């Protein structure tokens, strides 16, 4: 279950920030891979469990903090009873690149290397005994409070707090490469957001890279490089995640055939749909529907 605390969009209607609380009961969960097109930071508000990620399994508990880049697999496979509490709560903050790169056109965004250029020491679960971890927890709770109270200028407070979290991780956890320059896309961000709006409107249709780049008046090859350096994945990765999200929604909420769902989600053949669905989620559409109906 999700409780949306707040969402924000850009001038084109693209989502750039979503803050929500996830609640789930004590249970074993199927290993269904989860990926998304946003960067994510999250705080375990209460509960214990196991997070399965590309970097391995992490047993977590109340107060733990996680970071995930775009298109980075993660999945909670088990939730344990904790101090008599029979559910897990997570405060999730998901944001698009435009959330970082639009305000004030400041160039000092090397902190994004915690997602884009990581060291060998990187870990999705922040080190618990780092003296700065408690400060980060308090910043998460401050973001939650700002969302709930919505006093004047609360968006700015939220934005400043998120960037403060990212800078703190960058400075004090040895998770990011200091030698790699930060992405500098301020002159291109408007065009990129136009292209994202075109994709978000048309990803279920037959679209091409030429169409997408033309919608933003950007050359195709410049757009491909710009997208990869900003989103940390290819354009087609982004489109396929969007299409699979659509398919997952249809599998959960309708009795439509898998062939029809493939077509409605933008896939030209059932075979292509099955291949990409399994690549992104780790299971076939049929297996996903069975898991959902049994849960």
ROZA-897877 format. One line per 4 residues: number of its first residue (from 0); their letters; for each residue x negated, y, z of N, C-alpha, C. Coordinates in steps of 0.001 Angstrom, whole numbers, m for minus. Example, Ala and Ser with C-alpha at 12.3 -4.5 7.8 and 13.67 -1.06 7.14 Angstrom:
# ROZA-897877
0> as> m13190 m5690 7800 m12300 m4500 7800 m13200 m3300 7800 | m12850 m2250 7080 m13670 m1060 7140 m12900 30 7870
***
This chain:
# ROZA-897877
0> xxxx> m839 m1184 0 0 0 0 m882 1245 0 | m502 2245 m800 m1258 3487 m871 m421 4656 m368 | m1017 5467 473 m422 6730 902 m1252 7856 288 | m697 8513 m724 m1420 9585 m1401 m1410 10829 m516
4> xxxx> m2598 11299 m151 m2700 12515 652 m2696 13752 m234 | m3369 13668 m1383 m3338 14777 m2336 m4012 14372 m3634 | m3619 15037 m4726 m4258 14869 m6021 m4425 16239 m6657 | m5452 16380 m7493 m5720 17640 m8174 m6070 17356 m9628
8> xxxx> m5692 18258 m10523 m5951 18100 m11948 m6689 19318 m12491 | m7240 19163 m13700 m7887 20298 m14352 m6876 21043 m15224 | m7355 21971 m16039 m6469 22790 m16877 m5767 21984 m17964 | m6255 20780 m18239 m5662 19939 m19280 m4780 18842 m18703
12> xxxx> m4592 18863 m17393 m3771 17839 m16750 m4514 16562 m16416 | m5845 16542 m16620 m6630 15359 m16265 m6808 15276 m14750 | m6587 14124 m14154 m6885 13983 m12715 m8372 14175 m12463 | m8726 15001 m11483 m10141 15175 m11141 m10434 14799 m9684
16> xxxx> m9393 14703 m8863 m9607 14326 m7461 m8356 13660 m6919 | m8550 12508 m6269 m7438 11825 m5596 m7933 11379 m4230 | m7140 11690 m3200 m7475 11299 m1826 m6283 10514 m1285 | m6530 9300 m820 m5422 8464 m365 m5890 7475 695
20> xxxx> m4917 6945 1424 m5191 5920 2429 m4625 4592 1932 | m5473 3576 1902 m5046 2215 1550 m4809 1427 2823 | m3692 713 2863 m3368 m132 4006 m3092 m1548 3512 | m3699 m2538 4153 m3488 m3936 3763 m3498 m4807 5002
24> xxxx> m2681 m5882 5017 m2610 m6759 6195 m3783 m7723 6262 | m3951 m8346 7437 m4938 m9406 7602 m4609 m10529 6619 | m5596 m10912 5825 m5354 m11933 4805 m6648 m12285 4083 | m6643 m13461 3430 m7642 m13769 2428 m7079 m13314 1093
28> xxxx> m7940 m12729 263 m7481 m12154 m992 m8219 m12817 m2148 | m7554 m12949 m3301 m8231 m13538 m4461 m9370 m12645 m4929 | m10383 m13259 m5496 m11510 m12485 m6009 m11145 m11940 m7391 | m10441 m10816 m7376 m10090 m10115 m8611 m10909 m8832 m8644
32> xxxx> m11753 m8706 m9654 m12662 m7573 m9721 m11883 m6264 m9849 | m12421 m5216 m9240 m11781 m3898 m9291 m12805 m2890 m9794 | m12459 m2187 m10855 m13306 m1145 m11408 m12442 71 m11693 | m13032 1254 m11684 m12262 2437 m12059 m13158 3457 m12729
36> xxxx> m12539 4485 m13285 m13262 5475 m14080 m13748 6646 m13240 | m13490 6618 m11944 m13900 7712 m11053 m15055 7268 m10162 | m15782 8233 m9635 m16728 7982 m8548 m15913 7878 m7253 | m16407 7075 m6306 m15625 6858 m5087 m16520 6859 m3850
40> xxxx> m16037 7550 m2812 m16606 7428 m1467 m15447 7090 m542 | m15696 6256 453 m14585 5830 1310 m15062 5554 2723 | m14137 5733 3653 m14371 5493 5077 m13391 4446 5572 | m13890 3426 6259 m13012 2439 6901 m12437 3100 8147
44> xxxx> m11154 3435 8106 m10516 4079 9256 m10283 3087 10385 | m9906 1860 10037 m9699 827 11061 m9678 m535 10390 | m10133 m1534 11131 m10098 m2896 10624 m11470 m3452 10301 | m11475 m4759 9958 m12706 m5472 9605 m12423 m6340 8394
48> xxxx> m13482 m6630 7637 m13293 m7489 6480 m14584 m7714 5730 | m14447 m8220 4502 m15593 m8488 3636 m15373 m7801 2294 | m16341 m6989 1906 m16362 m6335 598 m17291 m7139 m301 | m16792 m7533 m1461 m17626 m8194 m2453 m17989 m7178 m3533
52> xxxx> m19270 m7025 m3835 m19737 m6033 m4801 m20804 m6647 m5698 | m21240 m5865 m6699 m22337 m6299 m7562 m23603 m6575 m6758 | m23766 m5900 m5629 m24976 m6040 m4822 m24848 m7108 m3742 | m23707 m7806 m3689 m23524 m8865 m2703 m22317 m8620 m1821
56> xxxx> m22171 m9429 m780 m21057 m9323 156 m21471 m8504 1375 | m20569 m7628 1825 m20817 m6809 3002 m19683 m7016 3999 | m20023 m7447 5218 m19016 m7496 6270 m18928 m6106 6891 | m17742 m5535 6874 m17574 m4152 7318 m16637 m4075 8511
60> xxxx> m16665 m2925 9190 m15776 m2684 10323 m15470 m1190 10400 | m14641 m822 11358 m14222 568 11528 m15426 1505 11559 | m15331 2586 10767 m16391 3582 10741 m17392 3417 9622 | m17350 2290 8912 m18289 2088 7813 m17916 2955 6614
64> xxxx> m18934 3326 5836 m18765 4209 4676 m19349 3518 3451 | m18607 3567 2343 m19025 2935 1096 m19087 3968 m32 | m20002 3717 m999 m20108 4511 m2213 m20036 3585 m3421 | m19263 3972 m4422 m19193 3214 m5668 m19214 4172 m6850
68> xxxx> m20025 3829 m7837 m20058 4617 m9059 m18907 4195 m9966 | m18744 4887 m11070 m17747 4504 m12065 m18087 3112 m12605 | m17056 2359 m12943 m17221 1052 m13587 m18050 89 m12743 | m18103 316 m11439 m18880 m548 m10551 m17934 m1481 m9799
72> xxxx> m18113 m2750 m9994 m17203 m3731 m9439 m17223 m3740 m7911 | m16026 m3806 m7288 m15908 m4036 m5853 m14526 m4621 m5554 | m14469 m5395 m4501 m13225 m6088 m4164 m13287 m6557 m2711 | m12243 m6270 m1943 m12150 m6784 m571 m11547 m8183 m645
76> xxxx> m12323 m9168 m215 m11887 m10557 m356 m11281 m11134 919 | m11506 m10458 2051 m10919 m10952 3295 m10776 m9809 4288 | m9660 m9814 5005 m9408 m8828 6058 m9165 m9595 7349 | m9922 m9253 8414 m9837 m9952 9688 m8990 m9154 10676
80> xxxx> m8417 m9883 11642 m7772 m9209 12772 m8854 m8502 13589 | m8560 m7295 14028 m9554 m6499 14752 m8894 m5846 15967 | m9295 m6255 17166 m8762 m5677 18404 m7236 m5713 18434 | m6674 m6818 17980 m5229 m6980 17981 m4511 m6273 16844
84> xxxx> m5259 m5538 16026 m4652 m4818 14897 m4644 m5726 13679 | m3505 m5867 13043 m3359 m6836 11967 m3317 m6184 10591 | m4024 m5082 10430 m4111 m4466 9103 m5387 m3644 8999 | m5739 m3334 7767 m6915 m2538 7435 m6463 m1205 6866
88> xxxx> m7168 m123 7226 m6899 1188 6641 m8207 1800 6137 | m8172 2295 4890 m9344 2921 4278 m8947 4295 3746 | m9771 5292 4037 m9613 6616 3449 m10471 6673 2191 | m9837 6792 1037 m10524 6782 m249 m10557 8170 m867
92> xxxx> m11711 8552 m1380 m11863 9806 m2121 m12427 9440 m3487 | m11642 9669 m4538 m12068 9378 m5902 m12097 10674 m6701 | m13178 10876 m7478 m13275 12126 m8231 m13936 11894 m9589 | m13524 12712 m10551 m14089 12691 m11893 m15274 13644 m11967
96> xxxx> m16132 13510 m12967 m17268 14426 m13096 m16874 15898 m13100 | m15742 16219 m13711 m15335 17631 m13799 m15099 18246 m12427 | m14799 17432 m11429 m14643 17951 m10069 m15950 18548 m9569 | m17070 17960 m9981 m18386 18428 m9545 m18900 19551 m10435
100> xxxx> m18719 19422 m11735 m19443 20281 m12667 m18716 21546 m13110 | m17540 21828 m12603 m16817 23004 m13084 m16973 24230 m12207 | m17129 24069 m10920 m17085 25223 m10022 m18393 26004 m10039 | m18304 27299 m10290 m19417 28248 m10175 m20590 27972 m11112
104> xxxx> m20496 26927 m11919 m21553 26579 m12875 m22935 26472 m12222 | m22963 26032 m10987 m24259 25875 m10332 m24993 24686 m10939 | m26304 24814 m11058 m27097 23800 m11738 m27640 22729 m10785 | m27567 22972 m9492 m28194 22089 m8521 m27256 20933 m8168
108> xxxx> m27188 19954 m9042 m26297 18812 m8812 m27078 17501 m8783 | m28330 17559 m8378 m29143 16349 m8340 m28582 15317 m7363 | m27744 15756 m6432 m27137 14805 m5491 m26311 13738 m6205 | m25868 14002 m7441 m25104 12996 m8182 m25957 11786 m8549
112> xxxx> m27259 11896 m8360 m28124 10742 m8616 m27852 9580 m7665 | m27126 9810 m6578 m26731 8683 m5727 m25780 7750 m6479 | m25178 8249 m7553 m24348 7425 m8424 m25044 7101 m9745 | m25835 8052 m10260 m26339 7957 m11627 m27755 7403 m11734
116> xxxx> m28611 7707 m10772 m30005 7259 m10806 m30416 6817 m9403 | m30272 5527 m9135 m30456 5015 m7785 m31825 4370 m7594 | m32258 4343 m6356 m33502 3660 m6005 m33217 2182 m5741 | m34296 1419 m5586 m34148 m9 m5269 m33549 m207 m3884
120> xxxx> m33603 828 m3036 m33073 723 m1668 m31566 982 m1603 | m30958 1339 m2735 m29535 1699 m2683 m28691 543 m2157 | m27677 910 m1361 m26723 m60 m833 m25349 601 m839 | m24324 m137 m1301 m22974 439 m1327 m22485 807 69
124> xxxx> m22900 45 1069 m22562 312 2471 m23662 1170 3083 | m23307 2390 3512 m24302 3271 4105 m24872 2668 5389 | m26152 2897 5607 m26830 2376 6788 m26134 2853 8065 | m25742 1913 8911 m24971 2272 10112 m25800 3035 11130
128> xxxx> m27094 2669 11261 m27892 3289 12313 m28577 4580 11870 | m28289 5047 10648 m28821 6343 10230 m28157 7430 11088 | m28931 8347 11664 m28334 9368 12548 m27327 10277 11856 | m27337 10311 10516 m26404 11182 9797 m25057 10512 9507
132> xxxx> m24972 9208 9730 m23735 8501 9399 m22551 9009 10210 | m22749 9292 11485 m21648 9818 12298 m21203 11188 11793 | m22131 12031 11351 m21748 13322 10771 m20861 13121 9551 | m21206 12130 8729 m20407 11858 7526 m19001 11393 7904
136> xxxx> m18896 10574 8935 m17564 10130 9380 m16697 11330 9747 | m17269 12270 10458 m16509 13450 10876 m16091 14296 9675 | m16915 14324 8642 m16559 15073 7433 m15392 14409 6702 | m15380 13086 6684 m14239 12375 6105 m12955 12707 6863
140> xxxx> m13023 12680 8183 m11836 12970 8992 m11385 14415 8817 | m12342 15311 8598 m11998 16710 8321 m11255 16820 6990 | m11692 16079 5980 m10998 16066 4687 m9565 15561 4871 | m9403 14502 5646 m8062 13955 5910 m7183 15009 6582
144> xxxx> m7720 15703 7552 m6953 16728 8260 m6552 17864 7311 | m7477 18298 6465 m7172 19376 5516 m6059 18957 4552 | m6095 17717 4110 m5036 17219 3222 m3681 17223 3920 | m3675 16860 5175 m2421 16757 5918 m1864 18129 6283
148> xxxx> m2715 19069 6642 m2247 20378 7114 m2043 21377 5977 | m2854 21259 4917 m2710 22103 3723 m2628 23594 4060 | m3561 24047 4864 m3638 25478 5149 m4266 26201 3961 | m4249 27527 3987 m4771 28308 2879 m6229 27941 2591
152> xxxx> m6569 27869 1298 m7924 27549 825 m8354 26120 1165 | m7402 25235 1389 m7778 23888 1820 m8495 23118 713 | m8171 23394 m562 m8883 22709 m1645 m10369 23036 m1591 | m10687 24295 m1367 m12098 24696 m1281 m12784 24018 m113
156> xxxx> m12089 23920 1016 m12650 23223 2178 m12908 21745 1850 | m11950 21129 1166 m12108 19722 799 m13292 19551 m152 | m13350 20417 m1157 m14435 20323 m2140 m15799 20508 m1469 | m15896 21507 m630 m17163 21747 62 m17561 20559 923
160> xxxx> m16577 19928 1566 m16871 18782 2433 m17338 17575 1623 | m16707 17342 477 m17117 16217 m375 m18546 16421 m871 | m18836 17624 m1354 m20192 17900 m1835 m21194 17800 m683 | m20810 18239 507 m21689 18121 1672 m21993 16662 1982
164> xxxx> m20988 15786 1867 m21208 14348 2064 m22222 13820 1053 | m22043 14181 m212 m22925 13687 m1270 m24358 14191 m1080 | m24497 15466 m700 m25837 16022 m470 m26516 15335 709 | m25757 15078 1768 m26326 14410 2941 m26832 13017 2586
168> xxxx> m26038 12266 1828 m26484 10940 1396 m27734 11061 523 | m27730 12028 m377 m28873 12240 m1266 m30150 12545 m481 | m30035 13373 522 m31222 13819 1267 m31760 12773 2241 | m30867 12051 2916 m31286 11329 4113 m31154 9807 4060
172> xxxx> m30792 9234 2899 m30611 7788 2850 m31535 7076 1862 | m32362 7808 1140 m33311 7212 190 m32610 6323 m836 | m31449 6757 m1282 m30669 5971 m2240 m30777 6494 m3666 | m31344 7691 m3860 m31341 8326 m5180 m32745 8681 m5629
176> xxxx> m32935 8672 m6943 m34214 9018 m7547 m34359 10533 m7609 | m35362 11054 m6937 m35601 12499 m6930 m36276 12976 m8215 | m36859 12063 m8971 m37615 12457 m10159 m36734 12663 m11376 | m35581 12001 m11404 m34688 12146 m12547 m33937 13467 m12452
180> xxxx> m33935 14270 m13524 m33178 15532 m13481 m31689 15263 m13408 | m30957 16195 m12808 m29506 16043 m12741 m28887 16342 m14102 | m27717 15790 m14327 m27007 16042 m15579 m26635 17514 m15667 | m26897 18120 m16821 m26558 19527 m17013 m25566 19637 m18164
184> xxxx> m24286 19757 m17837 m23259 19695 m18882 m22332 20906 m18844 | m22735 21969 m18161 m21806 23076 m17945 m21333 23715 m19245 | m22194 23771 m20248 m21780 24352 m21524 m20833 23440 m22292 | m20783 22154 m21904 m19978 21170 m22629 m18769 20669 m21858
188> xxxx> m18624 21076 m20594 m17597 20456 m19755 m16195 20709 m20282 | m15946 21879 m20850 m14613 22169 m21372 m14269 21227 m22530 | m15234 21042 m23428 m15006 20121 m24532 m14835 18700 m24063 | m15628 18306 m23095 m15509 16945 m22557 m14129 16719 m21960
192> xxxx> m13616 17697 m21220 m12296 17550 m20616 m11177 17520 m21660 | m11361 18246 m22760 m10401 18147 m23871 m10389 16726 m24429 | m11582 16156 m24579 m11680 14791 m25097 m11052 13792 m24134 | m11276 13976 m22847 m10673 13092 m21839 m9156 13182 m21906
196> xxxx> m8631 14398 m22071 m7178 14568 m22182 m6649 13815 m23399 | m7381 13868 m24506 m6968 13142 m25715 m6956 11636 m25457 | m8000 11141 m24801 m8052 9706 m24486 m6901 9318 m23562 | m6695 10089 m22507 m5656 9750 m21527 m4264 9751 m22145
200> xxxx> m4095 10525 m23208 m2803 10592 m23881 m2630 9480 m24910 | m3743 8979 m25454 m3661 8105 m26624 m4345 6751 m26464 | m4791 6374 m25258 m5580 5158 m25133 m4804 3891 m25450 | m3478 3955 m25431 m2677 2785 m25794 m2454 2680 m27298
204> xxxx> m2932 3662 m28044 m2813 3668 m29500 m4155 3285 m30119 | m4166 3169 m31440 m5409 2924 m32159 m6154 4247 m32292 | m7279 4392 m31592 m8053 5628 m31654 m9506 5295 m31958 | m10224 6266 m32474 m11627 6073 m32823 m12468 7146 m32153
208> xxxx> m13768 6915 m32115 m14680 7910 m31564 m14627 9198 m32373 | m14437 9079 m33676 m14310 10276 m34520 m13103 11099 m34093 | m11970 10430 m33857 m10750 11123 m33419 m10978 11845 m32098 | m11605 11154 m31160 m11808 11716 m29821 m12719 12937 m29884
212> xxxx> m13849 12798 m30571 m14803 13908 m30667 m14178 15097 m31390 | m13410 14812 m32441 m12776 15892 m33205 m11774 16659 m32353 | m11123 15974 m31415 m10129 16652 m30573 m10770 17726 m29707 | m12067 17602 m29476 m12782 18553 m28619 m13763 19410 m29407
216> xxxx> m13769 19228 m30745 m14683 19990 m31608 m16139 19763 m31212 | m16466 18501 m30940 m17824 18094 m30593 m18261 17052 m31619 | m19540 17062 m32002 m20019 16021 m32906 m19931 14669 m32203 | m19679 13624 m32984 m19479 12303 m32391 m20707 11853 m31592
220> xxxx> m21892 12038 m32148 m23087 11530 m31481 m23406 12330 m30215 | m23149 13628 m30250 m23345 14425 m29042 m22333 14003 m27970 | m21104 13759 m28401 m20069 13345 m27456 m20422 12012 m26795 | m20915 11050 m27567 m21275 9739 m27022 m22348 9886 m25947
224> xxxx> m23388 10686 m26228 m24462 10900 m25255 m23954 11645 m24027 | m23146 12673 m24265 m22601 13486 m23182 m21746 12637 m22249 | m20876 11820 m22828 m19975 10986 m22023 m20772 9994 m21176 | m21732 9319 m21798 m22511 8299 m21076 m23295 8917 m19917
228> xxxx> m23913 10080 m20138 m24718 10685 m19081 m23861 11242 m17946 | m22609 11578 m18253 m21729 12182 m17253 m20914 11142 m16497 | m20371 10165 m17221 m19494 9170 m16611 m20212 7883 m16216 | m21497 7753 m16596 m22263 6564 m16232 m21682 5290 m16839
232> xxxx> m21007 5438 m17975 m20479 4302 m18731 m20170 4794 m20142 | m19891 3881 m21052 m19594 4272 m22418 m18140 4728 m22552 | m17849 5362 m23670 m16469 5782 m23941 m15546 4566 m23967 | m16017 3479 m24582 m15167 2295 m24700 m14979 1597 m23357
236> xxxx> m15978 1684 m22476 m15771 1200 m21105 m14595 1941 m20475 | m14603 3264 m20613 m13550 4104 m20036 m12190 3717 m20611 | m12112 3626 m21937 m10842 3305 m22593 m10346 1932 m22156 | m11237 956 m22104 m10812 m396 m21733 m10345 m479 m20284
240> xxxx> m10984 263 m19373 m10504 280 m17989 m9108 883 m17926 | m8882 1970 m18666 m7546 2582 m18719 m6525 1586 m19265 | m6877 896 m20321 m5950 m71 m20923 m5651 m1229 m19970 | m6675 m1702 m19272 m6444 m2813 m18334 m5621 m2340 m17137
244> xxxx> m5827 m1105 m16683 m4977 m551 m15618 m3514 m555 m16046 | m3274 m168 m17283 m1906 m180 m17824 m1361 m1606 m17859 | m2173 m2538 m18324 m1746 m3933 m18401 m1450 m4497 m17014 | m2297 m4180 m16037 m2085 m4645 m14663 m748 m4152 m14133
248> xxxx> m445 m2885 m14397 840 m2329 m13965 2005 m3090 m14593 | 1903 m3399 m15872 2979 m4123 m16561 3084 m5563 m16059 | 1959 m6193 m15768 1987 m7558 m15234 2664 m7604 m13866 | 2466 m6543 m13079 3052 m6488 m11744 4540 m6163 m11760
252> xxxx> 4954 m5306 m12676 6293 m4700 m12586 7284 m5199 m13623 | 6836 m6014 m14589 7748 m6497 m15620 7600 m8002 m15799 | 8554 m8580 m16519 8465 m9981 m16922 8114 m10097 m18397 | 7594 m9018 m18947 7228 m8989 m20355 6183 m10058 m20657
256> xxxx> 6185 m10551 m21881 5198 m11564 m22262 3808 m10944 m22310 | 2825 m11792 m22162 1437 m11317 m22194 1096 m10755 m23571 | 1671 m11328 m24615 1439 m10802 m25969 1970 m9382 m26087 | 3173 m9133 m25575 3745 m7791 m25628 2962 m6815 m24759
260> xxxx> 2524 m7274 m23598 1739 m6412 m22713 422 m6032 m23387 | m198 m6971 m24068 m1435 m6675 m24803 m1202 m5558 m25800 | m128 m5664 m26569 187 m4650 m27586 489 m3300 m26945 | 1271 m3294 m25871 1642 m2044 m25209 444 m1366 m24540
264> xxxx> m585 m2150 m24242 m1761 m1604 m23567 m2861 m1177 m24535 | m2601 m1345 m25846 m3546 m834 m26836 m4474 m1863 m27441 | m4229 m3162 m27196 m5104 m4198 m27741 m4507 m4770 m29023 | m5389 m4957 m30016 m4884 m5368 m31334 m4602 m6861 m31432
268> xxxx> m5225 m7679 m30575 m4950 m9117 m30580 m4903 m9639 m29152 | m4117 m10682 m28892 m4106 m11294 m27555 m5481 m11813 m27137 | m6248 m12317 m28095 m7579 m12850 m27764 m8492 m11736 m27248 | m8446 m10594 m27906 m9253 m9453 m27480 m8802 m8967 m26102
272> xxxx> m7488 m8956 m25901 m6923 m8558 m24603 m7400 m9489 m23497 | m7300 m10795 m23727 m7719 m11764 m22709 m9198 m11635 m22384 | m10016 m11435 m23418 m11464 m11334 m23223 m11819 m10120 m22364 | m11247 m8969 m22707 m11585 m7743 m21983 m10955 m7749 m20598
276> xxxx> m9746 m8267 m20469 m9096 m8357 m19159 m9961 m9177 m18203 | m10461 m10322 m18673 m11277 m11168 m17796 m12622 m10517 m17500 | m13182 m9803 m18479 m14456 m9111 m18255 m14325 m8071 m17146 | m13203 m7362 m17117 m13019 m6274 m16151 m12510 m6770 m14807
280> xxxx> m11610 m7756 m14802 m11000 m8202 m13547 m11541 m9527 m13018 | m12201 m10295 m13892 m12715 m11590 m13473 m11725 m12736 m13615 | m10480 m12430 m13985 m9449 m13452 m14177 m8711 m13164 m15481 | m7943 m14129 m15962 m7130 m13921 m17157 m5836 m13197 m16771
284> xxxx> m5129 m12604 m17735 m3834 m11981 m17419 m2858 m12960 m16760 | m2835 m14199 m17235 m1936 m15202 m16656 m2299 m15472 m15199 | m3596 m15620 m14925 m4039 m15858 m13548 m3735 m14659 m12667 | m3902 m13458 m13205 m3619 m12248 m12432 m2145 m12218 m12035
288> xxxx> m1255 m12489 m12973 187 m12476 m12676 525 m13525 m11624 | m75 m14699 m11727 182 m15752 m10738 m288 m15328 m9352 | m1483 m14754 m9261 m2009 m14271 m7971 m1069 m13228 m7374 | m605 m12293 m8214 240 m11209 m7728 1565 m11755 m7204
292> xxx> 2158 m12717 m7882 3449 m13238 m7467 3348 m14127 m6245 | 2159 m14679 m6000 1980 m15516 m4812 1657 m14693 m3580 | 1216 m13441 m3777 777 m12626 m2640 1955 m11964 m1950
***
